[in-house]
Amino acid sequence: MPDDEGNRNGEIDDVIIEEHDFSMPWNGRAISTTWAVHPDGIDQIGCIHTSQGLEFDIQLTNS
């Protein structure tokens, strides 16, 4: 259930693209500093402010 502080835990779908049957919440403030690596972050859309400053190592492999 949403709390009175807005979408604190990313429980409300803020981003809705009806023609693609897509909806997801923005990242919740409760995990904003660890959104990209937090287990619940996979179900949320991160904004530029939550991903700014994070670096990811990507390993590409040939099958």
DSSP file (Angstrom, degrees, kcal/mol; ACC not computed):
  #  RESIDUE AA STRUCTURE BP1 BP2  ACC     N-H-->O    O-->H-N    N-H-->O    O-->H-N    TCO  KAPPA ALPHA  PHI   PSI    X-CA   Y-CA   Z-CA
    1    1 A M              0   0    0      0, 0.0    11,-0.1     0, 0.0    10,-0.0   0.000 360.0 360.0 360.0 130.6    0.0    0.0    0.0
    2    2 A P        -     0   0    0      0, 0.0     2,-0.1     0, 0.0     5,-0.1  -0.278 360.0-134.8 -60.3 145.0    1.4    3.4   -0.9
    3    3 A D  B >   -A    6   0A   0      3,-0.6     3,-0.9     1,-0.1     5,-0.1  -0.404  27.0 -99.3 -94.4 178.2    2.4    5.6    2.0
    4    4 A D  T 3  S+     0   0    0      1,-0.3     3,-0.1    -2,-0.1    -1,-0.1   0.393 112.7  73.3 -80.7   6.1    1.7    9.3    2.5
    5    5 A E  T 3  S-     0   0    0      1,-0.4     2,-0.3     0, 0.0    -1,-0.3   0.064 108.0-109.0-103.6  23.2    5.2   10.2    1.3
    6    6 A G  B <  S-A    3   0A   0     -3,-0.9     2,-1.1     1,-0.2    -3,-0.6  -0.629  77.5 -14.4  89.5-146.6    4.5    9.4   -2.4
    7    7 A N  S >  S+     0   0    0     -2,-0.3     3,-1.6     1,-0.2    22,-0.5  -0.344  77.9 155.0 -91.9  53.2    6.0    6.5   -4.2
    8    8 A R  T 3  S+     0   0    0     -2,-1.1    22,-2.6     1,-0.3    23,-0.3   0.819  74.1  30.5 -54.5 -40.6    8.6    5.9   -1.5
    9    9 A N  T 3  S-     0   0    0     -3,-0.3    19,-0.3    19,-0.2    -1,-0.3   0.220 112.1-106.2-109.1  15.8    9.1    2.2   -2.2
   10   10 A G  S <  S+     0   0    0     -3,-1.6    -2,-0.1    17,-0.2    18,-0.1   0.866  76.6 134.7  67.6  36.3    8.4    2.1   -5.9
   11   11 A E        +     0   0    0     13,-0.1     2,-0.5     2,-0.1    -1,-0.1   0.568  50.7  73.2 -95.2  -9.3    5.0    0.4   -5.5
   12   12 A I  S    S-     0   0    0     14,-0.1     2,-1.0    -5,-0.1    14,-0.4  -0.910  84.3-123.3-109.1 128.8    3.0    2.7   -7.9
   13   13 A D        +     0   0    0     -2,-0.5    -2,-0.1     1,-0.2     3,-0.1  -0.581  37.5 168.4 -71.2 104.6    3.5    2.3  -11.7
   14   14 A D        +     0   0    0     -2,-1.0     2,-0.6    10,-0.4    -1,-0.2   0.802  61.9  61.6 -85.9 -33.9    4.5    5.9  -12.7
   15   15 A V  E     +B   24   0B   0      9,-2.5     9,-2.0     2,-0.0     2,-0.4  -0.861  65.4 172.1-102.3 116.8    5.6    5.1  -16.2
   16   16 A I  E     +B   23   0B   0     -2,-0.6     2,-0.5     7,-0.2     7,-0.2  -0.986  17.0 179.4-130.1 123.4    2.8    3.7  -18.4
   17   17 A I  E > > -B   22   0B   0      5,-2.9     5,-1.9    -2,-0.4     3,-1.5  -0.853   9.3-174.8-121.4  91.9    3.1    3.1  -22.1
   18   18 A E  G > 5S+     0   0    0     -2,-0.5     3,-1.9     1,-0.3    -1,-0.1   0.856  76.8  60.4 -60.5 -41.5   -0.3    1.7  -23.0
   19   19 A E  G 3 5S+     0   0    0      1,-0.3    -1,-0.3     2,-0.1    -2,-0.0   0.674 113.9  38.8 -65.3 -14.1    0.4    0.9  -26.6
   20   20 A H  G < 5S-     0   0    0     -3,-1.5    -1,-0.3     2,-0.2    -2,-0.2   0.254 109.3-121.4-113.5   9.3    3.1   -1.5  -25.5
   21   21 A D  T < 5 +     0   0    0     -3,-1.9     2,-0.4     1,-0.2    -3,-0.2   0.916  65.9 144.1  49.9  48.4    1.2   -2.8  -22.5
   22   22 A F  E   < +B   17   0B   0     -5,-1.9    -5,-2.9     2,-0.0     2,-0.3  -0.953  19.7 156.8-123.5 134.1    4.1   -1.6  -20.3
   23   23 A S  E     +B   16   0B   0     -2,-0.4    -7,-0.2    -7,-0.2   -10,-0.1  -0.940   3.7 155.1-155.7 138.0    4.1   -0.1  -16.9
   24   24 A M  E     -B   15   0B   0     -9,-2.0    -9,-2.5    -2,-0.3   -10,-0.4  -0.977  36.9-109.5-153.0 157.0    6.8    0.2  -14.1
   25   25 A P        -     0   0    0      0, 0.0    20,-3.3     0, 0.0   -12,-0.2  -0.575  32.8-108.8 -86.7 154.3    7.5    2.4  -11.2
   26   26 A W  B     -c   45   0C   0    -14,-0.4    20,-0.2    18,-0.2   -14,-0.1  -0.390  61.4 -72.5 -65.4 160.6   10.3    4.9  -10.9
   27   27 A N        -     0   0    0     18,-2.2   -17,-0.2    17,-0.1    -1,-0.2  -0.315  56.7-113.0 -59.6 138.2   12.9    3.8   -8.5
   28   28 A G    >   -     0   0    0    -19,-0.3     3,-1.1     1,-0.1   -19,-0.2  -0.422  12.7-128.3 -72.6 146.9   11.7    4.1   -4.9
   29   29 A R  G >  S+     0   0    0    -22,-0.5     3,-1.2     1,-0.2     4,-0.3   0.785 104.4  70.9 -64.7 -26.6   13.4    6.6   -2.6
   30   30 A A  G 3  S+     0   0    0    -22,-2.6    -1,-0.2     1,-0.3   -21,-0.1   0.798 114.3  24.7 -63.3 -27.1   13.9    3.9    0.0
   31   31 A I  G X> S+     0   0    0     -3,-1.1     3,-1.0   -23,-0.3     4,-0.8   0.085  85.5 122.3-121.2  23.6   16.6    2.3   -2.3
   32   32 A S  T <4 S+     0   0    0     -3,-1.2     3,-0.2     1,-0.3     4,-0.2   0.802  74.6  49.2 -61.3 -31.3   17.6    5.3   -4.3
   33   33 A T  T 34 S+     0   0    0     -4,-0.3    -1,-0.3     1,-0.2    -2,-0.1   0.712 125.9  27.3 -82.1 -18.1   21.3    5.1   -3.4
   34   34 A T  T X> S+     0   0    0     -3,-1.0     4,-1.7     1,-0.1     3,-1.5   0.198  83.0 124.3-123.3  14.8   21.6    1.4   -4.2
   35   35 A W  T 3< S+     0   0    0     -4,-0.8     3,-0.4     1,-0.3     6,-0.2   0.841  71.9  51.2 -46.7 -49.0   18.9    1.2   -6.9
   36   36 A A  T 34 S+     0   0    0     14,-0.3    -1,-0.3     1,-0.2    -2,-0.1   0.732 122.7  29.8 -68.8 -22.7   21.1   -0.3   -9.6
   37   37 A V  T <4 S+     0   0    0     -3,-1.5    -1,-0.2     4,-0.0    -2,-0.2   0.441  95.1 105.8-114.8  -3.5   22.5   -3.1   -7.5
   38   38 A H  S >< S-     0   0    0     -4,-1.7     3,-1.6    -3,-0.4     4,-0.4  -0.578  75.4-125.9 -77.9 139.3   19.6   -3.6   -5.1
   39   39 A P  G >  S+     0   0    0      0, 0.0     3,-0.7     0, 0.0     4,-0.2   0.824 111.2  51.3 -54.7 -33.9   17.5   -6.8   -5.8
   40   40 A D  G >  S+     0   0    0      1,-0.2     3,-1.3     2,-0.1    -5,-0.1   0.634  90.2  81.2 -78.7 -13.0   14.3   -4.8   -6.0
   41   41 A G  G X  S+     0   0    0     -3,-1.6     3,-1.8     1,-0.3    -1,-0.2   0.749  75.3  71.7 -65.0 -24.4   15.8   -2.4   -8.5
   42   42 A I  G <  S+     0   0    0     -3,-0.7    -1,-0.3    -4,-0.4    -2,-0.1   0.755  97.8  50.4 -63.4 -24.0   15.2   -4.8  -11.4
   43   43 A D  G <  S+     0   0    0     -3,-1.3     2,-0.3    -4,-0.2    -1,-0.3   0.204 106.1  68.8 -99.0  14.2   11.4   -4.1  -11.1
   44   44 A Q  S <  S-     0   0    0     -3,-1.8     2,-0.5   -20,-0.1   -18,-0.2  -0.946  77.8-122.4-134.0 153.3   11.9   -0.3  -11.1
   45   45 A I  B     -c   26   0C   0    -20,-3.3   -18,-2.2    -2,-0.3     2,-0.3  -0.839  29.2-142.0 -94.6 126.0   13.0    2.3  -13.7
   46   46 A G        -     0   0    0     -2,-0.5     2,-0.1   -20,-0.2   -20,-0.0  -0.668   8.9-139.4 -89.0 141.4   15.9    4.4  -12.6
   47   47 A C    >>  -     0   0    0     -2,-0.3     4,-1.5     1,-0.1     3,-0.9  -0.464  32.5 -98.7 -90.5 170.4   16.2    8.0  -13.3
   48   48 A I  H 3> S+     0   0    0      1,-0.3     4,-1.6     2,-0.2    -1,-0.1   0.818 122.0  58.2 -58.4 -31.5   19.4    9.8  -14.4
   49   49 A H  H 34 S+     0   0    0      1,-0.2    -1,-0.3     2,-0.2    -3,-0.0   0.818 106.7  46.2 -72.1 -30.0   19.9   11.0  -10.8
   50   50 A T  H <4 S+     0   0    0     -3,-0.9   -14,-0.3     1,-0.2    -1,-0.2   0.756 119.1  40.4 -83.5 -23.5   20.0    7.5   -9.4
   51   51 A S  H >< S+     0   0    0     -4,-1.5     3,-1.9   -16,-0.1    -2,-0.2   0.617  87.5 111.6 -97.8 -13.7   22.3    6.1  -12.0
   52   52 A Q  T 3< S+     0   0    0     -4,-1.6     3,-0.1     1,-0.3    -5,-0.0  -0.387  84.6  17.1 -62.3 130.3   24.6    9.1  -12.2
   53   53 A G  T 3  S+     0   0    0      1,-0.3     2,-0.3    -2,-0.1    -1,-0.3   0.304  95.8 120.0  90.6  -9.6   28.0    8.2  -10.9
   54   54 A L    <   -     0   0    0     -3,-1.9     2,-0.4     2,-0.0    -1,-0.3  -0.690  46.8-158.4 -87.4 142.2   27.6    4.5  -11.1
   55   55 A E        -     0   0    0     -2,-0.3     2,-0.4    -3,-0.1    -3,-0.0  -0.966   4.1-162.9-120.2 137.9   30.0    2.5  -13.2
   56   56 A F        -     0   0    0     -2,-0.4     2,-0.6     2,-0.0    -2,-0.0  -0.962  12.9-142.8-121.8 135.8   29.2   -0.9  -14.6
   57   57 A D        -     0   0    0     -2,-0.4     2,-0.5     2,-0.0    -2,-0.0  -0.860  20.2-161.1 -92.7 126.6   31.6   -3.5  -15.9
   58   58 A I        -     0   0    0     -2,-0.6     2,-0.6     2,-0.0    -2,-0.0  -0.942   3.5-160.7-113.1 125.9   30.0   -5.3  -18.9
   59   59 A Q        -     0   0    0     -2,-0.5     2,-0.5     2,-0.0    -2,-0.0  -0.924   5.6-162.7-107.0 122.4   31.5   -8.6  -20.0
   60   60 A L        -     0   0    0     -2,-0.6     2,-0.4     2,-0.0    -2,-0.0  -0.871   8.2-172.3-103.2 135.3   30.6   -9.7  -23.5
   61   61 A T        -     0   0    0     -2,-0.5     2,-0.4     2,-0.0    -2,-0.0  -0.951  21.4-128.2-126.6 147.7   31.0  -13.3  -24.4
   62   62 A N              0   0    0     -2,-0.4    -2,-0.0     1,-0.1     0, 0.0  -0.786 360.0 360.0 -91.2 134.9   30.8  -15.1  -27.7
   63   63 A S              0   0    0     -2,-0.4    -1,-0.1     0, 0.0    -2,-0.0   0.470 360.0 360.0 -82.1 360.0   28.5  -18.1  -27.7
